[in-house]
């Protein structure tokens, strides 16, 4: 028996699974809430989103111990692959102790004003780098919450640590916490920093120099899935996994694509979790409006339309319903999501003219945009129509991102769905299939990113090639393109 563990450090949860390579199946899964995450308003009212790294270490060890206890033979574990939330920043001192909390992708401090007119730190960073064209080979412009933007903000505050110190992404930090080894990164993760040349596969040193950031902060770059270091003695004792190598981490979007898509050349992936992405693999670097070009594995690229909306937008509507019920003295249903889905399914497509644009936190390009609700008439402002309109608004947003990609990728034949927002919400799955006009193949395993991390470890340690590993991916259902997600009412 050969087992590879995939570990996903998500925004709201920590997930791990054990892949039995011989059987070609997931042998065990475990999850824990990411209670290391915390958010509060900064002095200017903008969100400060952080991650307690010591708490994260404790939770990761507890999660691995929980997973190992489910295995018939912990000694069969051959390696651990790691992935997780992208863009954010973690700092370590020379002795590899965390320097304060990590700062995650949701953080907005780079949008604070510099005090010189109306310019934000993010705008000042782009200007100091040489303008937007300086980021062309990075595949996207930096945004608030990106490692590069946060480093620039810290530098302008005089708050960067004294050398020697280490800066890295959140998944890279998880590997350091588990192994005690200095951070390193891979192109898929580093590419989310906003300071990585994805064409050259190296840090964008000329831009880093213009920004006045210390070159010594940046971690070395190695392929995801290659062995970084074994679990530390403390981690081995806490988990029962002795002598197990931990591999260089990968970005969660790319790992999720790897863990969801059997035929990457023909497929378009819709991944809906807290946020949402539309992704397609390509062999050539190219830049498109509103679409990021991210590094993928083995020298390929991933075109990604990344929305700041997804399951989080549906959660905002749930919170509104909960608060409204509480304000009128009513007891909310035990599972408001189930009630919202039922009401949405009883509403005909189009929500009787109600239109919901779910941009609660704006877009990458324009974070000041906000959600809007239009088409309100005397009879359509109901809970079911609100839920239906929001889900249709999500589908429309994802389809708009796909339209931006089409000149580069054409009409991809296979539509694949992954993430809790699709796997656990059949109404949204049906709405997406209808809007894209293609049957939606839903990934069998909800923890697609963790599965991708396990596949990378399996490949990096020589058990299978990535192409061979992809054959273990399966779809547990197909949602027809003629489905509309409605019943009893349409």
Long-range contacts (C-beta under 8 A, 24 or more apart in sequence): 1-73, 1-76, 2-76, 2-78, 2-458, 2-463, 3-27, 3-71, 3-73, 3-76, 3-77, 3-78, 4-77, 4-78, 4-79, 4-80, 4-81, 4-454, 4-455, 4-457, 4-458, 4-461, 4-463, 5-64, 5-67, 5-77, 5-79, 5-80, 5-81, 5-241, 5-244, 5-454, 5-457, 6-80, 6-81, 6-82, 6-83, 6-255, 6-259, 6-447, 6-449, 6-450, 6-451, 6-452, 6-453, 6-454, 6-455, 6-457, 7-60, 7-63, 7-64, 7-80, 7-81, 7-82, 7-83, 7-84, 7-174, 7-450, 7-453, 8-82, 8-83, 8-84, 8-252, 8-255, 8-447, 8-449, 8-450, 8-453, 9-34, 9-56, 9-60, 9-82, 9-83, 9-84, 9-85, 9-170, 9-171, 9-174, 10-34, 10-84, 10-85, 10-252, 10-273, 10-274, 10-449, 11-37, 11-85, 11-104, 11-105, 11-106, 11-273, 11-274, 12-37, 12-274, 14-59, 14-60, 14-63, 15-63, 15-447, 15-449, 15-450, 16-63, 16-64, 16-66, 16-67, 16-450, 17-67, 17-445, 17-447, 17-450, 17-451, 17-454, 18-67, 18-70, 18-71, 18-77, 18-454, 19-451, 19-454, 19-455, 19-458, 19-472, 21-458, 21-463, 21-464, 21-472, 24-471, 24-472, 25-472, 26-445, 26-451, 27-70, 27-71, 28-67, 28-70, 28-71, 29-67, 29-447, 29-450, 30-63, 30-66, 30-67, 30-70, 31-63, 31-447, 32-59, 32-62, 32-63, 32-66, 34-59, 35-59, 37-104, 38-101, 39-106, 42-108, 42-109, 42-112, 44-112, 44-113, 46-108, 46-109, 46-111, 46-112, 47-106, 47-107, 47-108, 48-103, 48-107, 48-108, 48-109, 49-103, 49-104, 49-105, 49-106, 49-107, 49-108, 49-145, 50-101, 50-102, 50-103, 50-104, 50-107, 51-88, 51-90, 51-101, 51-102, 51-103, 51-104, 51-170, 52-101, 53-90, 53-98, 53-101, 53-102, 53-173, 53-177, 54-98, 56-102, 56-173, 56-174, 56-177, 57-177, 57-178, 60-174, 60-177, 60-178, 61-178, 61-234, 61-235, 61-238, 61-239, 62-238, 64-178, 64-235, 64-238, 64-239, 64-241, 65-238, 65-239, 65-240, 68-239, 68-240, 68-241, 69-240, 74-240, 74-241, 77-241, 77-244, 78-244, 78-245, 78-457, 78-458, 78-461, 78-463, 79-227, 79-244, 79-245, 79-246, 79-247, 79-457, 79-458, 79-460, 79-461, 80-178, 80-231, 80-241, 80-244, 80-245, 80-246, 80-247, 80-457, 81-224, 81-225, 81-247, 81-249, 81-250, 81-255, 81-452, 81-453, 81-454, 81-455, 81-456, 81-457, 81-458, 81-460, 82-171, 82-174, 82-175, 82-178, 82-246, 82-247, 82-249, 82-250, 82-453, 83-171, 83-249, 83-250, 83-251, 83-252, 83-255, 83-256, 83-449, 83-450, 83-452, 83-453, 83-456, 84-170, 84-171, 84-174, 84-249, 84-252, 84-449, 85-170, 85-171, 85-252, 86-169, 86-170, 86-171, 86-189, 86-192, 86-251, 86-252, 86-253, 87-143, 87-145, 87-146, 87-147, 87-169, 87-192, 87-193, 87-194, 88-145, 88-147, 88-150, 88-169, 88-170, 89-147, 89-150, 89-151, 89-167, 89-168, 89-169, 90-167, 90-168, 90-169, 90-170, 90-172, 90-173, 90-183, 91-161, 91-165, 91-166, 91-167, 92-165, 92-166, 92-168, 92-173, 92-176, 92-182, 92-183, 93-161, 93-165, 93-166, 94-164, 94-165, 96-166, 96-176, 96-180, 96-181, 96-182, 98-173, 99-161, 99-165, 102-170, 102-173, 103-145, 103-150, 104-145, 104-170, 105-145, 105-146, 106-145, 107-144, 107-145, 107-150, 108-144, 108-145, 108-367, 109-144, 109-150, 109-153, 110-143, 110-144, 110-145, 110-146, 110-149, 110-150, 110-152, 110-153, 111-144, 111-367, 112-153, 114-156, 121-149, 121-152, 121-153, 121-156, 122-149, 124-152, 124-156, 125-149, 125-152, 125-211, 128-152, 128-210, 128-211, 128-212, 129-207, 129-210, 129-211, 130-207, 130-210, 134-204, 134-207, 134-210, 135-194, 135-207, 136-287, 137-197, 137-198, 137-199, 137-200, 137-204, 137-285, 138-191, 138-194, 138-195, 138-196, 138-197, 138-198, 138-204, 139-191, 139-198, 139-285, 139-287, 139-292, 139-293, 139-294, 139-295, 139-301, 140-194, 140-292, 140-293, 140-294, 140-364, 141-194, 141-364, 141-365, 142-194, 142-195, 143-194, 143-364, 143-367, 144-367, 146-192, 146-193, 146-194, 147-192, 147-193, 147-194, 147-195, 148-193, 148-194, 148-195, 148-211, 149-194, 151-195, 151-213, 151-217, 152-211, 152-213, 155-211, 155-212, 155-213, 160-213, 160-214, 160-217, 163-214, 163-216, 163-217, 164-216, 165-216, 165-217, 166-217, 166-219, 167-217, 167-218, 167-219, 168-219, 169-193, 169-249, 169-251, 171-249, 171-250, 171-251, 171-252, 172-219, 172-249, 174-249, 175-228, 175-229, 175-246, 175-247, 175-248, 175-249, 178-231, 178-232, 178-235, 178-246, 179-228, 179-229, 179-230, 179-231, 179-232, 179-235, 179-246, 180-229, 180-232, 180-234, 181-228, 181-229, 182-219, 183-219, 184-219, 184-220, 184-221, 184-222, 184-228, 184-248, 185-219, 185-220, 185-221, 185-222, 185-248, 185-249, 186-221, 186-222, 186-223, 186-224, 186-248, 186-249, 186-250, 186-251, 187-221, 187-223, 187-224, 187-295, 188-224, 188-250, 188-251, 188-253, 188-254, 188-255, 188-294, 188-295, 188-296, 188-297, 189-224, 189-249, 189-250, 189-251, 190-219, 190-221, 190-295, 191-251, 191-294, 191-295, 192-251, 192-294, 196-295, 198-285, 198-293, 198-294, 198-295, 198-301, 199-285, 201-295, 201-299, 222-248, 223-248, 223-297, 223-460, 224-248, 224-249, 224-250, 224-254, 224-255, 224-297, 224-456, 224-460, 225-250, 225-297, 225-456, 225-457, 225-459, 225-460, 225-461, 226-460, 227-460, 227-461, 245-461, 247-453, 247-456, 247-457, 247-460, 247-461, 248-460, 249-453, 250-297, 250-452, 250-453, 250-456, 251-294, 252-449, 253-277, 253-279, 253-294, 253-302, 253-304, 253-306, 254-294, 254-295, 254-296, 254-297, 254-302, 254-452, 255-448, 255-449, 255-450, 255-452, 255-453, 255-456, 256-418, 256-419, 256-448, 256-449, 256-452, 257-281, 257-296, 257-302, 257-452, 258-297, 258-452, 258-455, 258-456, 258-466, 258-470, 259-418, 259-443, 259-445, 259-447, 259-448, 259-449, 259-450, 259-451, 259-452, 259-453, 259-454, 259-455, 259-473, 260-416, 260-418, 260-443, 260-448, 260-451, 260-452, 260-473, 261-416, 261-470, 261-473, 262-470, 262-471, 262-473, 262-474, 262-475, 263-414, 263-470, 264-470, 266-412, 266-413, 266-414, 267-412, 267-413, 267-414, 267-415, 267-416, 268-402, 268-409, 268-412, 268-414, 268-415, 268-416, 268-436, 269-416, 269-417, 269-418, 270-398, 270-415, 270-416, 270-417, 270-418, 270-422, 270-432, 270-436, 270-440, 271-417, 271-418, 271-419, 271-422, 271-448, 272-310, 272-311, 272-394, 272-417, 272-418, 272-419, 272-420, 272-421, 272-422, 272-428, 273-310, 273-311, 273-419, 273-420, 273-421, 274-310, 274-311, 274-312, 275-306, 275-307, 275-308, 275-309, 275-310, 275-311, 275-312, 276-306, 276-307, 276-309, 276-310, 276-311, 276-394, 276-397, 276-398, 276-419, 276-421, 277-304, 277-305, 277-306, 277-307, 278-304, 278-305, 278-398, 278-401, 278-402, 278-405, 279-303, 279-304, 279-305, 280-405, 280-409, 280-412, 282-408, 282-409, 286-408, 288-404, 288-405, 288-407, 288-408, 289-404, 290-365, 290-401, 290-404, 291-401, 291-404, 291-405, 297-456, 297-466, 298-466, 303-405, 303-408, 303-409, 305-398, 305-401, 305-402, 305-404, 305-405, 306-364, 306-401, 307-363, 307-394, 307-397, 307-398, 307-401, 308-359, 308-361, 308-362, 308-363, 308-364, 308-367, 309-358, 309-359, 309-360, 309-361, 309-394, 309-397, 310-394, 310-419, 310-421, 311-419, 311-420, 311-421, 312-360, 312-361, 313-358, 313-360, 313-371, 313-390, 313-393, 313-394, 314-340, 314-387, 314-390, 314-391, 314-394, 314-421, 314-425, 314-428, 316-360, 317-386, 317-387, 317-390, 321-383, 337-425, 340-383, 340-387, 341-387, 341-425, 341-426, 341-427, 343-382, 343-383, 343-384, 343-387, 343-388, 344-384, 344-387, 344-388, 344-391, 344-427, 344-485, 345-427, 345-485, 345-486, 345-487, 345-488, 345-489, 346-384, 346-486, 346-487, 346-488, 346-489, 346-490, 347-384, 347-385, 347-387, 347-388, 347-486, 347-489, 347-490, 348-484, 348-486, 348-489, 348-490, 349-388, 349-392, 349-431, 349-434, 349-484, 349-485, 349-486, 349-490, 350-392, 351-380, 351-385, 351-386, 351-388, 351-389, 351-392, 352-377, 352-379, 352-380, 352-385, 353-377, 353-380, 354-380, 354-381, 354-385, 354-386, 354-388, 354-389, 355-389, 355-393, 356-386, 356-389, 356-390, 356-392, 356-393, 357-393, 357-397, 358-390, 358-393, 358-394, 358-397, 359-397, 384-489, 388-427, 388-485, 388-486, 391-425, 391-427, 391-428, 391-431, 391-485, 392-431, 392-435, 394-428, 394-431, 395-428, 395-431, 395-432, 395-434, 395-435, 395-436, 396-435, 398-432, 398-435, 399-435, 399-436, 402-436, 413-438, 414-438, 414-441, 415-439, 415-440, 415-441, 416-440, 416-441, 416-442, 416-443, 416-475, 417-441, 417-442, 417-443, 417-479, 418-442, 418-443, 418-446, 418-448, 419-446, 419-448, 420-446, 426-479, 426-485, 427-485, 428-485, 429-479, 429-485, 430-479, 430-483, 430-484, 430-485, 431-484, 431-485, 432-479, 433-479, 433-480, 433-481, 433-483, 434-481, 434-482, 434-483, 434-484, 434-485, 436-481, 437-481, 438-481, 439-478, 439-479, 439-480, 439-481, 440-478, 440-479, 440-481, 441-475, 441-478, 442-475, 442-476, 442-477, 442-478, 442-479, 443-473, 443-475, 443-476, 444-473, 444-474, 444-475, 444-476
